[in-house]
Amino acid sequence: LVMKNNLLLISTIIMSLLNGCSKKQTSTDSAVNLESVTIGSKVWSKKNLDVTKYRNGDVIPHVTDQAVWDQLTTGAWCYYNNDPANGAIYGKLYNWYAVNDPRGLAPKGWRIPSFMDWDEMIKSLGDPSQVAGMLKSTMLWKSPNVDATNSSGFSALPGGSRRSSLSPFYDITEQGNWWTSSILYGAAGYINMHYDEKKIDYD
């Protein structure tokens, strides 16, 4: 997410183009208590999204059943493994429909970052093939958490993903994925960081 000119992170989960999840903010539907950090020219949220309503006040459905999730064409959220304990650490997972909903997933004053926002932020830190460690938290990632220093203050967490399959939840502690507001090659775009790599992937 970006706050007007600030970015509120939305951690994501990706499965198919549309049936993925995302996360990032605080445990409130208000932007008042968001922890933030300035990187480059913008202010970014340090917390994964954790809202239950769109900006206009409409409720975002909580969907736990995988068969229902697979058929969605509207916004929804879940916890990793449908476990609220994971939500307390990593925030909620949102599908692309929630991210793309015109009612606004980001709290008032914030927005979902585009690829351009991410590219600007990452290049302000250095080479995209080398800077993931500057963004990753030094905690919760599987070992080896390659080059992790969190020197940017971004505090990226490995919240895993939800996908359409017999094993819908995967890669918690191993990777973090962040939805963007951009479409890339006809699909919803996201940013990826992995526990054993120093690069940042744009997918």
Phi, psi and omega per residue, in radians:
L1 nan 2.630 3.112
V2 -2.173 2.404 -3.134
M3 -1.585 1.889 -3.068
K4 0.668 -1.375 2.960
N5 -1.910 0.453 3.137
N6 -2.103 2.642 -3.090
L7 -1.975 2.215 3.082
L8 -1.776 2.182 -3.085
L9 -1.339 2.457 3.023
I10 -2.118 1.968 -3.100
S11 -1.310 2.484 3.130
T12 -2.208 3.045 3.117
I13 -2.426 2.413 -3.079
I14 -2.272 2.503 3.086
M15 -2.269 -1.422 3.004
S16 -1.784 -3.024 -3.130
L17 -1.000 -0.638 -3.009
L18 -1.886 -0.472 -3.053
N19 -1.745 1.169 3.092
G20 -2.103 -2.996 3.117
C21 -2.422 2.791 3.114
S22 -2.513 2.894 -3.120
K23 -2.682 2.644 2.847
K24 2.595 2.107 3.091
Q25 2.752 -2.779 3.062
T26 -1.778 3.128 -3.066
S27 -1.486 0.732 3.110
T28 -2.498 2.719 3.108
D29 -1.521 0.135 3.114
S30 -1.842 2.554 3.110
A31 -1.473 -0.046 -3.019
V32 -1.026 -0.731 -3.007
N33 -1.694 0.248 -3.121
L34 -1.164 2.262 2.995
E35 -1.402 2.407 -3.064
S36 -2.408 2.867 3.089
V37 -2.520 2.443 3.094
T38 -1.584 2.171 3.076
I39 -2.308 2.146 -3.026
G40 1.175 -2.286 -3.071
S41 -1.735 0.071 -3.037
K42 -2.228 2.801 3.111
V43 -1.798 2.222 -3.082
W44 -1.983 2.499 3.011
S45 -1.207 2.516 3.092
K46 -1.684 -0.070 -3.075
K47 -2.019 2.601 3.082
N48 -1.263 2.592 -3.104
L49 -1.064 2.433 -3.063
D50 -2.576 0.799 -3.110
V51 -1.792 2.715 3.115
T52 -2.000 -0.030 -3.119
K53 -2.352 2.645 2.984
Y54 -1.263 2.955 -3.088
R55 -1.015 -0.523 -3.117
N56 -1.459 -0.024 3.108
G57 1.770 -0.181 3.106
D58 -1.175 2.462 -3.108
V59 -1.306 2.402 3.030
I60 -1.612 2.125 -3.093
P61 -1.061 2.457 3.045
H62 -1.669 1.998 -3.057
V63 -2.051 2.083 3.139
T64 -1.836 -0.545 -3.079
D65 -1.239 2.194 -3.051
Q66 -1.176 -0.665 3.135
A67 -1.099 -0.669 3.091
V68 -1.191 -0.787 -3.141
W69 -0.985 -0.747 -3.092
D70 -1.102 -0.466 -3.070
Q71 -1.703 0.000 -3.065
L72 -1.118 2.493 2.958
T73 -2.244 0.247 3.091
T74 -2.341 2.964 -3.042
G75 -1.184 2.620 3.101
A76 -2.824 2.871 3.069
W77 -2.376 2.887 3.090
C78 -2.739 2.983 2.937
Y79 -1.744 2.670 3.039
Y80 -1.043 2.270 -3.073
N81 1.021 0.335 -3.095
N82 0.962 0.561 -3.074
D83 -1.966 1.976 -3.141
P84 -1.006 -0.431 3.105
A85 -1.098 -0.611 3.066
N86 -1.221 -0.621 3.111
G87 -1.098 -0.613 3.139
A88 -1.118 -0.469 -3.126
I89 -1.673 -0.841 -2.960
Y90 -1.844 -0.152 -3.057
G91 1.482 -2.995 -3.115
K92 -1.601 2.798 3.037
L93 -1.834 2.332 -3.123
Y94 -2.122 2.502 3.048
N95 -1.412 2.986 -3.079
W96 -1.107 -0.563 -3.130
Y97 -1.086 -0.612 3.089
A98 -1.205 -0.737 3.137
V99 -1.075 -0.666 -3.025
N100 -1.622 0.030 -3.065
D101 -1.216 2.317 -3.098
P102 -1.152 -0.233 3.097
R103 -1.292 -0.243 3.038
G104 1.578 1.943 3.084
L105 -1.413 -0.638 3.137
A106 -1.249 2.506 3.091
P107 -1.089 2.871 -3.135
K108 -0.944 2.325 3.136
G109 1.580 -0.108 -3.125
W110 -2.138 2.897 3.064
R111 -2.579 2.848 3.070
I112 -1.324 2.259 -3.124
P113 -1.211 2.558 3.063
S114 -1.569 3.029 3.021
F115 -1.027 -0.655 -3.138
M116 -1.091 -0.715 3.092
D117 -1.068 -0.829 3.135
W118 -1.091 -0.769 -3.106
D119 -1.067 -0.746 3.113
E120 -1.094 -0.786 -3.129
M121 -1.102 -0.826 -3.102
I122 -1.129 -0.749 -3.133
K123 -1.207 -0.399 3.055
S124 -1.211 -0.334 3.124
L125 -1.637 -0.482 -3.134
G126 2.546 -2.594 -3.089
D127 -1.314 2.152 3.138
P128 -0.957 -0.421 3.138
S129 -1.410 -0.057 -3.042
Q130 -2.245 -0.186 -2.884
V131 -1.766 0.049 -3.099
A132 -0.980 -0.659 -3.127
G133 -1.080 -0.468 3.118
M134 -1.266 -0.349 -3.105
L135 -1.791 -0.440 -3.057
K136 -1.357 2.435 2.995
S137 -1.061 2.660 3.083
T138 -1.488 -0.018 -3.140
M139 -2.095 2.760 2.995
L140 1.344 -0.316 3.084
W141 -1.337 2.543 3.038
K142 -1.086 2.588 3.095
S143 -1.423 2.472 -0.031
P144 -1.467 2.308 3.074
N145 -1.514 1.429 -2.906
V146 -0.947 2.127 3.032
D147 1.076 0.250 -3.054
A148 -1.196 2.091 3.073
T149 -2.221 -0.370 -3.026
N150 0.916 0.606 -3.099
S151 -1.132 -0.343 3.106
S152 -1.394 -0.356 -3.062
G153 1.465 0.097 -3.074
F154 -1.214 -0.616 3.024
S155 1.097 0.769 3.141
A156 -1.108 2.336 -3.124
L157 -1.969 2.660 -3.110
P158 -1.554 1.331 -3.004
G159 -1.419 -0.029 3.120
G160 1.267 -2.859 -3.013
S161 -2.608 2.844 2.971
R162 -2.127 2.394 -3.114
R163 -2.428 3.064 3.132
S164 -1.618 1.724 -3.119
S165 -2.958 3.104 3.086
L166 -1.243 -0.324 3.085
S167 -2.163 1.379 -2.920
P168 -1.201 -0.535 -3.086
F169 -1.798 2.318 -3.081
Y170 -2.681 2.663 2.940
D171 1.240 0.378 2.990
I172 -1.124 2.476 -3.029
T173 1.318 -0.223 -3.099
E174 -1.810 -0.568 3.139
Q175 -2.635 2.702 3.039
G176 -2.110 2.431 3.135
N177 -2.264 2.375 -3.082
W178 -2.175 2.083 3.055
W179 -1.022 2.618 2.928
T180 -2.081 2.951 3.074
S181 -1.504 0.027 -3.040
S182 -1.670 2.684 3.022
I183 -1.855 2.270 -3.127
L184 -2.155 2.134 -3.124
Y185 0.917 0.686 3.080
G186 1.438 0.046 -3.107
A187 -2.204 2.781 3.075
A188 -1.090 2.294 -3.075
G189 -1.623 2.606 3.108
Y190 -2.585 2.877 3.103
I191 -1.910 2.462 -3.086
N192 -2.266 2.410 2.985
M193 -2.254 2.541 -3.056
H194 -2.208 2.642 -3.062
Y195 -1.117 -0.471 -3.057
D196 -1.969 0.386 3.120
E197 -2.345 2.666 3.089
K198 -1.773 -0.047 -3.116
K199 -1.627 2.856 3.019
I200 -1.995 2.252 -3.138
D201 -1.748 2.444 3.033
Y202 -1.870 1.974 -3.109
D203 -2.106 nan nan
